[in-house]
């Protein structure tokens, strides 16, 4: 039997994507510290010196993975949102895109995001991405408040609510990655049911109070 | 000037708490990898060999910190919940205790939890704690469903909702640690307003639907 022919000279961009695919997979399975450049090179079908030459040492390679996955995620969400729609529809579409992305890139989510978040020097990078996301969501909520005309919301309230929304989405993403293959549309609707009814009531002035 | 007298022979339990206090502070500021046993010993006012003798090497010391902070948090929440109260009141009291704990132990939260979560071999430990918390919350929600008598909820729905609730609490804890000194009661009420109205509607059969 003959080995199938492997093209020897791929464009640089293609090679880089292959290396990043392999790196995301290996970081995902082994964790950052236990991941070896040997395994990444082997998985990418590329020599180790070439990985170093293209994308640098382990730390730089991890940052490159983090950037690629983060940018892909933000683009997937941004592409789908149409500013002319009602705010809840925008949110639902953004969430549907988000859960679809997470379901299709489980390695990217569970490791790059979860691992990077707790480890310097990557944590600051993830915190910055998350900060941008919180601002976008706070902006959406501000427009929702204007739309129902209830009252001028204080910026701190909008920020806290945006943190809460981002927290729900992240936690449900963990749930998706660990427990389910359900349609992203179902997960997005699940989340809207959970948060939007409450947010909407709240924006209209209905509120919960402790009895004691 | 004379140096103030320092008691030389403290009980072992007191010494250990001093070491753990110092370790949580140093891990919090430096991160796990950059934290040095020298600095921890210095902050605890105890010799480095004694830190090793009492609590082991850095990895064991970090696990000891994680256990102490995690157990304290769970106890603070469990102490306050009274099973005879309505479910929303139990949830609110649990949240109030949770945000009070996080506000008073910012180092413990932002680092032990956030750092530990993304790093093997600690991540599995944190995942197990979080899993227990999700189960407790899913149990509470199950009782809430029975209380309103709406319908038999599917276990997967309760689990997903529990993930969502835990995600909101975690994200608001980050918000508290990074942005605010507000009263834990205010933060707990903020969260109830955000999630309970929606959860309650949902449990009673009202739901959100996309228009498109």
Interface residues (C-beta under 8 A of the other chain):
Chain A: X31 X32 X33 X34 X85 X86 X88 X89 X92 X114 X115 X116 X117 X118 X119 X120 X123 X156 X157 X159 X160 X161 X163 X164 X166 X167 X168 X169 X170 X171 X172 X174 X175 X179 X180 X187 X189 X190 X191 X192 X193 X194 X195 X196 X197 X198 X199 X201 X202 X206 X207 X208 X209 X210 X211 X212
Chain B: X31 X32 X33 X34 X85 X86 X88 X89 X92 X114 X115 X116 X117 X118 X119 X120 X123 X156 X157 X159 X160 X161 X163 X164 X166 X167 X168 X169 X170 X171 X172 X174 X175 X179 X180 X187 X189 X190 X191 X192 X193 X194 X195 X196 X197 X198 X199 X201 X202 X206 X207 X208 X209 X210 X211 X212
